[in-house]
C-alpha cells in the first residue's frame, strides 16, 4: 500500500511516472509492459473475432469486440465456448416417390 506522503510528491507526473513511483520500477519498464500486454490482447482478440465470425456467431463477435479483458474472455471463447454446439431440430427429408410409368 502506498502512503499519502509518497502520493503527495506525484503532482504533475504522467501516469507512467505515477505507476513507476508506486511500483518502484522505471518508466521504461512500465511502457514496455503496456506494449507487451497490448500485443498479447490484440493477438487473442483477433483470433477470437476471426473464429466467431467464421462460426457466424454475431452475439459473441459483438461481445468480444466491445469488452477488453486482456485476452481472458477471448481465450475462454476460443477454447471453451466455441466448442459448444447446440442441437437443432432437423426436419425429416421427404421420402422419394417412385415415378409411375
SULFENGI-V902870 format. One record per backbone hydrogen bond with DSSP energy under -1.0 kcal/mol. CO is the residue of the C=O (numbers start at 1). NH is the residue of the N-H. E is the energy in kcal/mol with one decimal. If there is no record, write none. Layout:
co:CO nh:NH e:E
co:CO nh:NH e:E
This chain:
co:3 nh:7 e:-1.6
co:4 nh:8 e:-1.8
co:7 nh:10 e:-1.6
co:10 nh:13 e:-1.7
co:14 nh:18 e:-2.1
co:15 nh:19 e:-2.5
co:16 nh:20 e:-2.4
co:17 nh:21 e:-2.3
co:18 nh:22 e:-2.4
co:19 nh:23 e:-2.8
co:20 nh:24 e:-1.6
co:26 nh:30 e:-1.5
co:27 nh:31 e:-2.5
co:28 nh:32 e:-2.4
co:29 nh:33 e:-2.5
co:30 nh:34 e:-2.2
co:31 nh:35 e:-2.0
co:32 nh:36 e:-2.5
co:33 nh:37 e:-2.5
co:34 nh:38 e:-2.1
co:35 nh:39 e:-2.4
co:36 nh:40 e:-2.6
co:37 nh:41 e:-2.5
co:38 nh:42 e:-2.4
co:39 nh:43 e:-2.3
co:40 nh:44 e:-1.9
co:41 nh:45 e:-2.6
co:42 nh:46 e:-2.5
co:43 nh:47 e:-2.1
co:44 nh:48 e:-2.5
co:45 nh:49 e:-2.7
co:46 nh:50 e:-2.2
co:47 nh:51 e:-2.3
co:48 nh:52 e:-2.6
co:49 nh:53 e:-2.2
co:50 nh:54 e:-2.1
co:51 nh:55 e:-1.6
co:52 nh:57 e:-2.7
co:53 nh:56 e:-1.1
co:56 nh:58 e:-1.0
co:57 nh:61 e:-2.3
co:58 nh:62 e:-2.4
co:59 nh:63 e:-2.4
co:60 nh:64 e:-2.9
co:61 nh:65 e:-2.0
co:62 nh:66 e:-2.2
co:63 nh:67 e:-2.4
co:69 nh:72 e:-2.0
co:71 nh:75 e:-2.6
co:72 nh:76 e:-2.3
co:73 nh:77 e:-2.4
co:74 nh:78 e:-2.4
co:75 nh:79 e:-2.5
co:76 nh:80 e:-2.4
co:76 nh:81 e:-1.5
co:77 nh:82 e:-2.7
